[in-house]
Amino acid sequence: MSTSDHDAAAAAAAGPASFAVSVPDVPEVELEAEELDPGRIVSGSPVVTGKVLWESPDGTQVRGIWQITPGVVTDVEANELFVVVGGRATIEVEGGETLEVGPGSACVLRAGDRTTWTVHETLRKAYHISF
């Protein structure tokens, strides 16, 4: 097996081909409606949409785009890294920090964090979650 054959085989075993998508406020990727548990809504009428771009075969890792319209919601977080590409929100972590996020913010939330999201402007993020 040549070096290039070995490299190609290793890449195929590691997961899907590398890719890029546009995640700004004017989507290249059409987002799909996601159900938001009414018990999590504190105020307003937020609407959630998203698109999973990749999921590991064992379901322990997910990458995608997620969006929420203005309102206030609570959540229990997974282990997540995300970058905000549009909008603004305040994320209060119970017993921890209050995060002010907007375009360009890179954020890490720990599994089990209890949060309250106050979404001031429709927020869109690109994320990676590990379960």
Backbone as CSV, one residue per row, in Angstrom:
resi,resn,N_x,N_y,N_z,CA_x,CA_y,CA_z,C_x,C_y,C_z
1,MET,0.859,-1.167,0.000,0.000,0.000,0.000,0.904,1.229,0.000
2,SER,0.631,2.162,-0.915,1.439,3.382,-0.976,1.039,4.315,0.162
3,THR,1.866,5.330,0.408,1.568,6.307,1.457,0.246,7.002,1.180
4,SER,-0.001,7.372,-0.076,-1.260,8.067,-0.391,-2.451,7.134,-0.206
5,ASP,-2.305,5.832,-0.525,-3.396,4.877,-0.292,-3.669,4.740,1.202
6,HIS,-2.600,4.695,2.000,-2.746,4.575,3.451,-3.437,5.802,4.022
7,ASP,-3.035,6.987,3.572,-3.653,8.231,4.045,-5.140,8.263,3.704
8,ALA,-5.493,7.838,2.495,-6.895,7.822,2.078,-7.696,6.827,2.910
9,ALA,-7.132,5.650,3.178,-7.817,4.647,3.982,-8.018,5.142,5.407
10,ALA,-7.014,5.791,5.977,-7.120,6.323,7.338,-8.197,7.407,7.404
11,ALA,-8.249,8.271,6.408,-9.255,9.336,6.385,-10.662,8.756,6.290
12,ALA,-10.841,7.740,5.466,-12.154,7.120,5.320,-12.606,6.476,6.624
13,ALA,-11.689,5.868,7.357,-12.028,5.217,8.616,-12.363,6.235,9.703
14,ALA,-11.807,7.443,9.609,-11.996,8.464,10.638,-13.373,9.101,10.603
15,GLY,-14.057,9.086,9.476,-15.366,9.701,9.406,-15.631,10.264,8.027
16,PRO,-16.640,11.135,7.927,-17.008,11.674,6.626,-15.920,12.603,6.087
17,ALA,-16.015,12.875,4.804,-15.071,13.795,4.171,-15.169,15.162,4.825
18,SER,-14.086,15.893,4.781,-14.103,17.271,5.279,-15.115,18.069,4.470
19,PHE,-15.723,19.075,5.084,-16.704,19.890,4.382,-16.783,21.269,4.996
20,ALA,-17.399,22.193,4.282,-17.651,23.541,4.780,-19.054,23.945,4.366
21,VAL,-19.748,24.656,5.244,-21.063,25.204,4.933,-21.096,26.639,5.432
22,SER,-21.991,27.418,4.883,-22.166,28.789,5.321,-23.197,28.790,6.449
23,VAL,-22.900,29.489,7.559,-23.840,29.529,8.674,-24.286,30.940,9.055
24,PRO,-24.128,31.934,8.157,-24.580,33.272,8.540,-26.101,33.351,8.586
25,ASP,-26.603,34.559,8.869,-28.043,34.745,9.004,-28.820,34.457,7.727
26,VAL,-28.197,34.540,6.572,-28.848,34.148,5.325,-28.334,32.740,5.029
27,PRO,-29.156,31.717,5.343,-28.641,30.348,5.340,-28.404,29.747,3.962
28,GLU,-27.294,29.031,3.861,-27.042,28.163,2.713,-27.707,26.825,3.005
29,VAL,-27.796,26.489,4.298,-28.379,25.242,4.761,-29.764,25.560,5.318
30,GLU,-30.795,24.864,4.830,-32.141,25.104,5.331,-32.314,24.435,6.690
31,LEU,-32.697,25.215,7.684,-32.888,24.693,9.029,-34.275,24.093,9.159
32,GLU,-34.380,23.086,10.018,-35.634,22.370,10.213,-36.199,22.699,11.590
33,ALA,-37.530,22.757,11.693,-38.187,23.049,12.966,-37.843,21.977,13.987
34,GLU,-37.583,22.408,15.224,-37.334,21.499,16.334,-38.356,21.794,17.419
35,GLU,-38.841,20.765,18.070,-39.822,20.953,19.135,-39.129,21.493,20.381
36,LEU,-39.729,22.493,20.975,-39.235,23.078,22.222,-40.250,22.762,23.306
37,ASP,-39.828,22.033,24.332,-40.711,21.660,25.436,-41.298,22.929,26.055
38,PRO,-42.640,23.076,26.046,-43.263,24.283,26.611,-42.871,24.536,28.070
39,GLY,-42.516,23.498,28.808,-42.108,23.649,30.197,-40.772,24.359,30.359
40,ARG,-40.008,24.448,29.284,-38.715,25.139,29.324,-38.844,26.626,29.017
41,ILE,-39.992,27.053,28.480,-40.183,28.456,28.100,-40.564,29.267,29.345
42,VAL,-39.722,30.267,29.643,-39.965,31.150,30.779,-40.801,32.336,30.329
43,SER,-40.474,32.909,29.161,-41.252,34.017,28.617,-41.051,34.115,27.113
44,GLY,-42.005,34.799,26.467,-41.949,34.957,25.022,-42.468,33.718,24.311
45,SER,-42.225,33.693,23.010,-42.656,32.577,22.165,-41.494,32.131,21.277
46,PRO,-40.389,31.704,21.888,-39.230,31.347,21.077,-39.495,30.138,20.177
47,VAL,-38.878,30.178,19.015,-38.972,29.095,18.034,-37.557,28.595,17.784
48,VAL,-37.384,27.278,17.786,-36.075,26.664,17.587,-36.048,25.932,16.248
49,THR,-34.948,26.144,15.509,-34.704,25.407,14.273,-33.252,24.941,14.285
50,GLY,-32.949,23.961,13.468,-31.579,23.477,13.429,-31.350,22.506,12.300
51,LYS,-30.126,22.069,12.195,-29.746,21.092,11.180,-28.516,20.349,11.682
52,VAL,-28.633,19.034,11.831,-27.478,18.208,12.164,-26.694,18.021,10.866
53,LEU,-25.407,18.382,10.906,-24.548,18.250,9.728,-23.764,16.947,9.736
54,TRP,-23.514,16.426,10.943,-22.769,15.176,11.078,-23.043,14.592,12.445
55,GLU,-23.139,13.265,12.511,-23.265,12.561,13.778,-22.382,11.324,13.713
56,SER,-21.647,11.068,14.793,-20.781,9.895,14.825,-21.640,8.632,14.779
57,PRO,-21.105,7.540,14.254,-21.876,6.302,14.161,-22.436,5.826,15.503
58,ASP,-21.728,6.090,16.598,-22.210,5.655,17.912,-23.084,6.703,18.599
59,GLY,-23.325,7.845,17.936,-24.200,8.878,18.482,-23.622,9.695,19.614
60,THR,-22.325,9.580,19.870,-21.729,10.310,20.997,-21.241,11.697,20.630
61,GLN,-21.219,12.021,19.342,-20.798,13.350,18.900,-21.739,13.836,17.798
62,VAL,-22.081,15.105,17.876,-22.980,15.712,16.895,-22.451,17.087,16.552
63,ARG,-22.491,17.434,15.272,-22.113,18.775,14.803,-23.265,19.331,13.990
64,GLY,-23.526,20.635,14.156,-24.631,21.198,13.407,-24.772,22.698,13.569
65,ILE,-25.932,23.159,13.139,-26.323,24.567,13.212,-27.625,24.615,13.995
66,TRP,-27.762,25.598,14.873,-28.952,25.721,15.720,-29.327,27.185,15.824
67,GLN,-30.630,27.449,15.869,-31.106,28.828,15.938,-32.310,28.908,16.874
68,ILE,-32.412,30.041,17.590,-33.557,30.297,18.464,-33.947,31.769,18.349
69,THR,-35.253,32.019,18.278,-35.761,33.387,18.201,-35.887,33.953,19.624
70,PRO,-36.098,35.279,19.754,-36.140,35.908,21.078,-37.133,35.279,22.052
71,GLY,-36.722,35.286,23.307,-37.511,34.740,24.405,-36.561,34.283,25.499
72,VAL,-37.120,33.662,26.522,-36.323,33.155,27.627,-36.661,31.677,27.817
73,VAL,-35.611,30.832,27.825,-35.787,29.386,27.984,-34.748,28.837,28.953
74,THR,-35.074,27.705,29.552,-34.125,27.004,30.410,-33.652,25.746,29.694
75,ASP,-32.498,25.230,30.137,-31.958,24.023,29.527,-31.017,23.333,30.509
76,VAL,-30.778,22.055,30.282,-29.711,21.316,30.945,-28.768,20.929,29.820
77,GLU,-27.539,21.386,29.913,-26.610,21.311,28.793,-25.899,19.965,28.668
78,ALA,-25.454,19.713,27.447,-24.529,18.628,27.148,-23.135,19.255,27.103
79,ASN,-22.114,18.460,26.909,-20.751,18.963,26.746,-20.670,19.576,25.346
80,GLU,-20.620,20.908,25.272,-20.769,21.584,23.976,-19.771,22.713,23.791
81,LEU,-19.271,22.797,22.577,-18.494,23.947,22.107,-19.307,24.543,20.970
82,PHE,-19.548,25.861,21.020,-20.254,26.495,19.910,-19.691,27.873,19.634
83,VAL,-19.934,28.342,18.406,-19.553,29.688,17.986,-20.819,30.375,17.495
84,VAL,-21.093,31.550,18.048,-22.257,32.331,17.636,-21.933,33.030,16.316
85,VAL,-22.805,32.862,15.339,-22.584,33.504,14.042,-23.581,34.636,13.781
86,GLY,-24.601,34.744,14.620,-25.557,35.828,14.479,-26.412,35.935,15.723
87,GLY,-26.856,37.149,16.045,-27.741,37.377,17.176,-27.020,37.571,18.486
88,ARG,-27.813,37.765,19.546,-27.247,38.023,20.874,-28.112,37.354,21.938
89,ALA,-27.428,36.892,23.009,-28.139,36.283,24.132,-27.310,36.429,25.399
90,THR,-28.001,36.315,26.529,-27.373,36.214,27.835,-27.653,34.803,28.325
91,ILE,-26.595,34.084,28.702,-26.745,32.716,29.200,-26.313,32.712,30.662
92,GLU,-27.269,32.475,31.556,-26.969,32.393,32.984,-26.766,30.930,33.344
93,VAL,-25.588,30.616,33.868,-25.282,29.262,34.310,-25.542,29.199,35.812
94,GLU,-26.492,28.341,36.207,-26.840,28.228,37.625,-25.595,27.921,38.453
95,GLY,-25.343,28.749,39.466,-24.177,28.564,40.320,-22.859,28.928,39.661
96,GLY,-22.938,29.635,38.518,-21.708,29.965,37.797,-21.781,31.323,37.136
97,GLU,-21.168,31.413,36.010,-21.033,32.665,35.271,-22.306,33.055,34.529
98,THR,-22.384,34.326,34.160,-23.378,34.825,33.214,-22.597,35.216,31.968
99,LEU,-22.967,34.613,30.851,-22.246,34.799,29.595,-23.027,35.699,28.662
100,GLU,-22.402,36.741,28.169,-22.995,37.611,27.148,-22.396,37.167,25.813
101,VAL,-23.230,36.667,24.909,-22.707,36.129,23.655,-23.301,36.851,22.457
102,GLY,-22.488,36.949,21.416,-22.894,37.569,20.163,-21.998,37.056,19.062
103,PRO,-22.129,37.618,17.866,-21.357,37.127,16.727,-19.861,37.031,17.046
104,GLY,-19.316,35.848,16.790,-17.901,35.612,17.032,-17.594,35.023,18.390
105,SER,-18.574,34.973,19.308,-18.334,34.386,20.629,-18.154,32.878,20.505
106,ALA,-17.067,32.371,21.086,-16.853,30.927,21.195,-17.174,30.558,22.635
107,CYS,-18.036,29.584,22.836,-18.518,29.242,24.171,-18.381,27.749,24.434
108,VAL,-18.134,27.423,25.691,-18.113,26.040,26.137,-19.110,25.910,27.273
109,LEU,-20.003,24.931,27.167,-20.932,24.602,28.248,-20.626,23.179,28.693
110,ARG,-20.654,22.964,29.992,-20.346,21.645,30.544,-21.608,20.799,30.643
111,ALA,-21.431,19.505,30.472,-22.547,18.573,30.643,-23.136,18.757,32.037
112,GLY,-24.460,18.890,32.093,-25.151,19.047,33.374,-25.377,20.479,33.804
113,ASP,-24.701,21.450,33.146,-24.958,22.855,33.482,-26.444,23.149,33.305
114,ARG,-27.032,23.789,34.303,-28.421,24.257,34.194,-28.348,25.716,33.795
115,THR,-28.978,26.042,32.673,-28.854,27.385,32.121,-30.208,28.031,31.879
116,THR,-30.175,29.365,31.864,-31.318,30.159,31.421,-30.810,31.047,30.305
117,TRP,-31.403,30.899,29.136,-31.023,31.662,27.946,-32.021,32.798,27.756
118,THR,-31.554,34.044,27.789,-32.369,35.200,27.425,-31.886,35.621,26.047
119,VAL,-32.693,35.335,25.057,-32.314,35.608,23.665,-32.851,36.986,23.296
120,HIS,-31.928,37.927,23.059,-32.292,39.312,22.751,-32.558,39.493,21.264
121,GLU,-31.753,38.850,20.426,-31.890,38.874,18.962,-31.744,37.436,18.495
122,THR,-32.496,37.030,17.480,-32.426,35.657,16.990,-30.973,35.208,16.930
123,LEU,-30.685,34.118,17.646,-29.326,33.629,17.803,-29.108,32.389,16.941
124,ARG,-28.014,32.394,16.192,-27.620,31.226,15.396,-26.214,30.839,15.804
125,LYS,-26.009,29.525,15.966,-24.700,29.027,16.363,-24.346,27.778,15.572
126,ALA,-23.049,27.574,15.401,-22.512,26.331,14.875,-21.946,25.605,16.089
127,TYR,-22.258,24.310,16.238,-21.912,23.619,17.472,-21.283,22.257,17.253
128,HIS,-20.609,21.802,18.296,-20.125,20.422,18.409,-20.491,19.967,19.817
129,ILE,-21.256,18.868,19.907,-21.684,18.323,21.196,-21.092,16.930,21.354
130,SER,-20.582,16.650,22.566,-20.123,15.309,22.921,-21.008,14.800,24.049
131,PHE,-21.562,13.616,23.883,-22.420,13.019,24.910,-21.669,11.985,25.717
